[in-house]
């Protein structure tokens, strides 16, 4: 599948003070993973649980679980998982978004 999984936030401001202007990070490149052992299970999980192929997911608990699945399936390192968890904690007030973006 020619797509990337992106984790981002919608940005956050309060009373005209900007805390975050919207951030996006590519988490996984699905095209690079297609010949791996857990690829089918990953796609099935993203489709059935995260429902990412129907549109962006903005449910924090589902995003958190998906980040752990990426680690559990071996698609991200422990350090990358730490970075994702840190991003999650920093931006959960902004409104987290996980989405699948088609590649050109």
C-alpha positions in Angstrom: 0.0 0.0 0.0 1.4 3.3 -1.0 0.6 5.4 2.1 2.2 6.8 5.2 0.7 6.9 8.7 0.9 10.4 10.1 0.5 11.4 13.8 -0.3 15.1 14.3 -2.2 17.6 16.3 -4.7 20.3 15.4 -2.9 23.1 17.3 -3.8 24.8 20.5 -4.5 28.3 21.5 -6.2 29.9 24.4 -7.4 33.5 24.7 -5.4 34.4 21.6 -2.2 32.9 23.0 -0.7 30.2 20.7 0.8 27.1 22.3 1.0 25.0 19.2 0.3 25.8 15.5 -0.3 22.3 14.3 2.4 19.6 13.9 2.6 16.4 11.8 5.1 13.6 11.9 5.3 10.6 9.6 5.3 7.5 11.8 5.2 4.6 9.3 5.7 4.2 5.6 3.3 1.3 4.7 4.9 0.8 1.3 8.3 0.0 3.0 6.6 -2.5 5.3 4.6 -4.6 2.8 6.9 -7.6 2.7 7.3 -7.9 6.5 5.9 -10.7 8.7 3.2 -8.6 10.5 2.1 -6.4 7.6 -1.2 -8.1 7.0 -2.0 -7.9 10.8 -1.0 -4.3 10.9 -3.3 -3.4 7.9 -6.1 -5.4 9.4 -5.6 -3.6 12.8 -5.5 -0.1 11.1 -8.6 -0.9 9.1 -10.8 -2.6 11.8 -9.7 -0.8 15.0 -8.3 2.5 14.1 -10.5 2.8 10.9 -7.8 4.9 9.5 -8.7 4.1 5.9 -12.1 5.6 6.4 -10.7 8.9 7.6 -8.6 10.5 10.3 -8.7 9.0 13.8 -8.9 11.6 16.6 -9.7 9.3 19.6 -6.7 9.6 21.9 -7.1 6.1 23.4 -7.2 4.4 20.0 -4.1 6.5 18.9 -2.3 5.4 22.0 -3.1 1.8 21.4 -2.0 2.0 17.8 1.3 3.5 18.8 1.9 0.5 21.0 0.9 -1.9 18.2 3.5 -0.3 16.0 6.1 -1.1 18.7 4.6 -4.5 19.4 4.8 -5.5 15.8 8.4 -4.4 15.6 7.8 -1.5 13.2 9.3 1.2 15.6 12.1 1.0 18.0 11.8 1.5 21.8 13.3 5.0 21.3 10.8 5.9 18.6 8.0 4.6 20.8 9.3 6.9 23.5 9.3 9.9 21.1 5.7 9.0 20.1 4.6 8.8 23.7 6.3 12.1 24.5 4.6 13.7 21.5 1.3 12.3 22.7 1.7 13.8 26.1 2.8 17.2 24.8 0.0 17.5 22.2 -3.0 15.7 23.7 -4.5 19.1 24.6 -4.2 20.1 20.9 -6.4 17.4 19.6 -4.4 14.4 18.3 -5.0 13.1 14.8 -3.7 9.8 13.2 -4.2 9.6 9.5 -3.2 7.6 6.4 -1.8 9.8 3.7 -1.6 8.4 0.1 1.9 8.6 -1.4 2.4 10.1 -4.8 
